[in-house]
Amino acid sequence: MKVNNNRNKPGYLETARKGILKVRIKEAYEKLKTCQMCPRNCGVDRLNGETGICNTSLKARVASFHPHFGEEAPLVGTYGSGTIFFSYCNLLCNFCQNYDISHYGIGEEATDDQLADIMIHLQDRGCHNINFVTPSHVVTQILSGIEIAIKRGLNIPLVYNTGGYDHVDTLKLLDGIVDIYMPDFKFWNKTTANLTNLPGDYSERAKSAIIEMPHQVG
């Protein structure tokens, strides 16, 4: 687990102050026109309701949000990690421990404004961080929600809790915004990956993603 070196001030506050966050949000929405948010490169127009592998169009779908005490100890602290579990996934592993969420999409759609409210709610509960679980397919919505939440007083670290199948170009949109990356790497072996329904290029893509993460946060 790598963390931003400036532990007293989440990086996204300065990124927003400089206007960089607003630019990143615009770039992220552009990516949804012919979706290339993750290595699946589905090419669908999510802005107009089309869906690809992740079954998600314009709005993110949230399965649950709450203080979580089952994460790594540095994230949990005393009052828990403020986890937001996103429905659906760009991986669809057949061994997923959250199968009903990732495969069946259990949850409800949330606007960017509602995502901001969730972040503030978790912060008000005393959570030490906002922990985005399975975020790879909803980076655009997360960025937009963060911008709104900052205006409402968001000031705790952000955790990107991913299965590792991330586009490096998408991760670069998060540079200076995400404070902690927590990739859950699956398998190096392609045969094993194929047996568990992972994409054939999973290990290569995940390796590139994981190399990018410490470049951003140290």
BELMO-V877018 format. One record per residue. PHI is phi in whole degrees, 0 to 359 (none if undefined). OMEGA is omega in whole degrees, 0 to 359 (NA if undefined). Layout:
phi = {PHI/PHI}
omega = {OMEGA/OMEGA}
//
This chain:
phi = {none/248/235/301/294/272/281/273/216/305/299/294/295/289/298/291/301/279/87/290/300/299/295/297/298/299/296/294/294/300/294/282/296/226/307/225/292/231/295/296/49/297/75/278/268/289/293/246/89/284/228/246/304/278/58/238/262/278/266/288/246/249/278/193/208/184/295/244/247/257/274/301/307/298/277/285/54/266/249/96/271/279/279/240/270/271/283/65/194/265/253/62/301/280/251/303/285/245/303/294/279/286/263/262/71/305/142/226/294/228/286/298/296/292/299/299/300/296/300/294/301/293/297/294/286/98/301/276/197/255/246/276/260/60/263/303/268/232/300/302/294/297/301/296/296/298/302/293/295/301/295/261/106/298/207/249/300/249/247/255/258/239/281/95/270/237/287/299/298/289/300/295/292/264/298/85/242/283/263/224/258/225/283/254/290/266/222/278/286/293/297/296/300/295/293/257/76/280/299/299/261/304/298/293/293/295/298/297/295/290/291/293/301/291/298/275/248/92}
omega = {179/181/175/184/179/188/184/184/179/185/186/179/178/179/178/182/181/180/183/180/180/178/180/179/179/179/181/178/176/181/182/181/172/200/175/182/180/183/175/179/183/177/181/179/183/178/181/170/179/180/176/182/186/177/182/179/185/183/173/177/184/179/180/174/184/171/185/183/181/178/177/187/181/179/187/181/181/189/174/175/184/187/170/181/179/180/183/188/176/181/180/175/182/179/188/179/177/189/182/178/187/184/184/176/178/181/181/176/179/174/177/178/178/175/178/179/179/179/180/178/181/176/180/177/179/180/185/182/171/189/181/183/185/186/193/184/182/180/180/182/178/180/179/179/179/180/179/183/178/180/180/174/178/182/177/184/179/181/177/189/194/174/174/182/186/171/176/179/178/178/180/175/183/181/182/180/176/180/184/173/179/179/178/184/185/185/171/188/183/179/178/179/180/180/182/174/177/177/182/181/186/187/181/181/181/179/179/180/184/174/181/188/179/175/183/191/176/NA}
//
